[in-house]
Amino acid sequence: MIPNETPWSGLEAGKTDTRRVDAKGKWNFFWAVMPKTDVALVLQLSRLPEPVPLLPKLRNIEMQFQTLPGGPILYIRLKDSAQLEPFETLCRDVVTAGEAATDESAALERAIGRTFRWHHLLRGRGPGVLSEEEQKGLLGELEIFLTLMERLGPSGALNAWTGPSGAPKDFELQADCIEVKARRGASRPHVKISSEHQLADVAGCRLWLAVLAVDRVQAPNGKTLAEVVDTIAREIEHREPGALLDWERHLADAGFDPADDYSPWRWIAGPAVFHSITEGFPRVTAPVPLGVSNVTYNLDISACAPYRVDAQVALSRIVGKGS
């Protein structure tokens, strides 16, 4: 039974029933009760995005695109009624983020990005400190961010850094997309590809794979993730103070909270090795066979050697057409 005094009270259970969140809202957000009496937030869309973006996977929450007779939707569905109160807070936060957008595409991006922001809170893993693997992955992205910031400035690099908002690629520029993978320098020469979309072609764009060695070290060597973040923040403040808010939003979307304690982990990152993903590159891409989804696989870096491009050459191509 749906409790009273919630946005879903009074909606009919057992079928999809909806109520507009805000009659004066710019975008079509609806409170909904779906079959099995699961409550949900729905964003009605005029069309599905191309390509379909990666969506967060939350504990006890389902987020999916669906095409209905009335058109496509994005829905966020609660599967555990005991979590109704925090779910309502999540939904209202998502709506607030989406309503700040100036067009439907941006509203969808903001809705997905804000849901990613809740990822670490609602997936039930306790404290918000990122795991070692998550720290390593974020540090790899920050190294590429720094490289782009040197050439494009803070706002340009932040606009390109799309990974935290849930985009399939970590960095998206006008004519280039970059997927970043961090690995231990002494590990087997593999990186994990976490979906069939990560190395998929993007129309009109060159696609790059940047691989970095990111290793945990003992004090006083290296830096903590918090120290790296603070160093970049100071540089942004010096060069473009107005970009700090966007920087903080990206970090929050990536799951980083400056209040968390990262002192036990110190890291050193090596230079990025760039690979041009062209015809023949070893990969699994969408579309995959019907019924197959969420494909993950290990990519042997040695098999990518024929596609390696000098980093400066790669960056000159990326920045030359991506600025």
Secondary structure, DSSP 4 states (H G I P E B T S, - for coil): -PPSSSTTTTSPTTS-EEEES-TT-SS-EEEEEEGGGEEEEEEE-SS--SSPPP---BTTEEEEEEEETTEEEEEEEES-GGGHHHHHHHHHHHHHHHHT-SSHHHHHHHHHHHHHHTHHHHTT-SS-PPPHHHHHHHHHHHHHHHHHHHHHHHHHHHHHB-GGGT-SSSEE-SSEEEEEEEE-TTS-SEEEE-STTTT---TT-EEEEEEEEEEEE-TTSSB-HHHHHHHHHHHHHHH-GGGHHHHHHHHHHTT--TTS--TT-EEEE---EEEE--TT-S---SSPPTT--S--EEEEGGGGGGGEE-HHHHHHHHHHHH-
